[in-house]
């Protein structure tokens, strides 16, 4: 599974409706994007499993600034706390936010809406 499939499953279990790879043309949404990541860690001796370090972004939209902000911080707290946990069949050593949610401003998406972004890095078994 990819990191996005795992995080979508995790957030869905927590009660969120999540889109992957695109922001729907609705005023309210939570969307996940893969953002690359860092180089794989190769362990020795030969035959040891490499450790992947993908990164991802969560974007939260809502017409109400306070609701968008509080939803962003709820997701931030939920995901940033993950350590030594199996999600959707994949073992994650950690998931860490690179910063608290960042306000991106007002966007026009089927009406005026506020948007926040949170970037995360992970360390997971392949």
VOPAGU-2260 file (C-alpha; in pm, 1 decimal, decimal comma):
REM VOPAGU-2260
SITE   aa  ch    i         X         Y         Z
SITE  UNK   A    0       0,0       0,0       0,0
SITE  UNK   A    1     105,3     358,7     -55,2
SITE  UNK   A    2     126,9     608,0     228,6
SITE  UNK   A    3    -180,4     787,2      91,4
SITE  UNK   A    4    -391,8     469,2      95,7
SITE  UNK   A    5    -281,7     401,8     453,2
SITE  UNK   A    6    -353,1     755,2     576,0
SITE  UNK   A    7    -689,4     763,2     398,2
SITE  UNK   A    8    -785,6     438,0     574,0
SITE  UNK   A    9    -669,3     579,4     909,5
SITE  UNK   A   10    -862,0     906,9     870,8
SITE  UNK   A   11   -1171,7     727,4     740,4
SITE  UNK   A   12   -1170,0     504,5    1048,2
SITE  UNK   A   13   -1150,3     821,8    1258,7
SITE  UNK   A   14   -1467,5     949,3    1090,5
SITE  UNK   A   15   -1331,6    1180,4     820,3
SITE  UNK   A   16   -1431,1    1177,6     453,0
SITE  UNK   A   17   -1111,8    1205,8     249,4
SITE  UNK   A   18   -1029,3    1264,0    -118,0
SITE  UNK   A   19    -700,2    1151,5    -268,9
SITE  UNK   A   20    -499,0    1340,3    -530,3
SITE  UNK   A   21    -756,1    1607,7    -617,2
SITE  UNK   A   22    -955,3    1873,4    -435,8
SITE  UNK   A   23   -1325,5    1834,7    -513,0
SITE  UNK   A   24   -1516,4    2139,2    -633,4
SITE  UNK   A   25   -1700,4    2169,1    -304,0
SITE  UNK   A   26   -1659,5    2425,7     -27,9
SITE  UNK   A   27   -1577,5    2156,9     231,7
SITE  UNK   A   28   -1311,8    1889,4     179,0
SITE  UNK   A   29   -1013,0    1702,4     319,5
SITE  UNK   A   30    -762,3    1595,8      55,2
SITE  UNK   A   31    -437,8    1394,8      66,7
SITE  UNK   A   32    -143,3    1443,6    -168,6
SITE  UNK   A   33     182,2    1248,5    -191,1
SITE  UNK   A   34     472,3    1495,0    -183,4
SITE  UNK   A   35     777,1    1281,2    -247,5
SITE  UNK   A   36     980,4    1217,3      61,3
SITE  UNK   A   37    1334,2    1138,0     158,1
SITE  UNK   A   38    1582,9     876,7      46,5
SITE  UNK   A   39    1531,2     515,6     148,4
SITE  UNK   A   40    1737,7     390,1     438,8
SITE  UNK   A   41    1923,6      72,7     343,2
SITE  UNK   A   42    2014,3    -156,4     628,9
SITE  UNK   A   43    2292,4    -410,2     631,1
SITE  UNK   A   44    2349,9    -704,2     635,1
SITE  UNK   A   45    2209,6    -793,2     296,1
SITE  UNK   A   46    1850,2    -911,5     308,6
SITE  UNK   A   47    1741,8    -657,8     570,7
SITE  UNK   A   48    1427,4    -469,4     479,2
SITE  UNK   A   49    1479,9    -112,2     352,8
SITE  UNK   A   50    1293,0     166,2     530,1
SITE  UNK   A   51    1095,0     411,1     315,7
SITE  UNK   A   52    1041,5     773,9     416,6
SITE  UNK   A   53     754,4     910,0     206,2
SITE  UNK   A   54     592,6    1243,4     278,2
SITE  UNK   A   55     239,6    1366,1     225,9
SITE  UNK   A   56      20,2    1672,8     259,4
SITE  UNK   A   57    -327,1    1715,8     404,4
SITE  UNK   A   58    -539,8    2004,6     276,9
SITE  UNK   A   59    -852,4    2108,4     465,8
SITE  UNK   A   60   -1117,5    2339,7     319,3
SITE  UNK   A   61   -1422,5    2488,4     484,1
SITE  UNK   A   62   -1617,8    2813,8     433,8
SITE  UNK   A   63   -1583,2    2885,9     805,6
SITE  UNK   A   64   -1229,3    2980,2     915,9
SITE  UNK   A   65   -1273,2    2846,6    1270,4
SITE  UNK   A   66   -1407,5    2511,7    1147,0
SITE  UNK   A   67   -1128,6    2472,8     890,1
SITE  UNK   A   68    -871,1    2561,4    1155,6
SITE  UNK   A   69   -1010,6    2325,6    1420,3
SITE  UNK   A   70   -1042,2    2037,8    1170,1
SITE  UNK   A   71    -681,2    2095,1    1061,8
SITE  UNK   A   72    -558,7    2088,2    1420,6
SITE  UNK   A   73    -762,9    1776,1    1498,3
SITE  UNK   A   74    -599,9    1592,6    1205,0
SITE  UNK   A   75    -260,0    1735,3    1300,2
SITE  UNK   A   76    -296,1    1595,0    1653,5
SITE  UNK   A   77    -427,6    1262,0    1530,8
SITE  UNK   A   78    -149,4    1193,8    1278,6
SITE  UNK   A   79     146,4    1360,5    1452,6
SITE  UNK   A   80     102,6    1128,6    1751,2
SITE  UNK   A   81     160,5     807,2    1553,0
SITE  UNK   A   82     460,3     599,5    1657,7
SITE  UNK   A   83     530,9     225,6    1619,3
SITE  UNK   A   84     186,6     152,9    1477,7
SITE  UNK   A   85      53,8     -68,1    1199,7
SITE  UNK   A   86    -185,9     113,0     967,5
SITE  UNK   A   87    -369,1     -70,3     693,0
SITE  UNK   A   88    -116,2    -355,0     717,3
SITE  UNK   A   89     194,7    -132,2     702,5
SITE  UNK   A   90     421,9     -78,9    1003,7
SITE  UNK   A   91     505,6     289,7    1065,6
SITE  UNK   A   92     794,6     373,3    1294,1
SITE  UNK   A   93     660,5     725,8    1301,2
SITE  UNK   A   94     452,6     992,4    1131,2
SITE  UNK   A   95     556,9    1348,5    1212,8
SITE  UNK   A   96     419,5    1685,5    1110,8
SITE  UNK   A   97     678,5    1917,5     962,9
SITE  UNK   A   98     491,2    2212,3    1116,3
SITE  UNK   A   99     150,9    2295,7    1261,6
SITE  UNK   A  100    -129,1    2365,6    1009,9
SITE  UNK   A  101     -58,6    2659,8     779,4
SITE  UNK   A  102    -333,8    2892,2     658,8
SITE  UNK   A  103    -320,4    2917,0     278,3
SITE  UNK   A  104    -590,1    3179,3     247,8
SITE  UNK   A  105    -928,9    3211,9      84,1
SITE  UNK   A  106    -999,8    3021,8    -236,2
SITE  UNK   A  107   -1294,7    3012,8    -472,8
SITE  UNK   A  108   -1429,1    2658,5    -489,9
SITE  UNK   A  109   -1799,1    2654,9    -554,0
SITE  UNK   A  110   -1813,3    2954,2    -320,1
SITE  UNK   A  111   -1562,6    3120,4     -91,5
SITE  UNK   A  112   -1373,6    2883,2     136,9
SITE  UNK   A  113   -1074,0    2887,2     373,9
SITE  UNK   A  114    -788,2    2642,3     321,4
SITE  UNK   A  115    -524,2    2500,0     556,1
SITE  UNK   A  116    -232,4    2270,0     478,7
SITE  UNK   A  117     -25,3    2028,9     690,7
SITE  UNK   A  118     285,0    1846,1     567,6
SITE  UNK   A  119     398,2    1516,4     719,8
SITE  UNK   A  120     699,8    1290,1     690,2
SITE  UNK   A  121     694,1     919,2     765,2
SITE  UNK   A  122     930,3     630,3     831,2
SITE  UNK   A  123     778,0     295,9     737,6
SITE  UNK   A  124     861,0     -61,0     650,1
SITE  UNK   A  125     854,3    -149,5     284,8
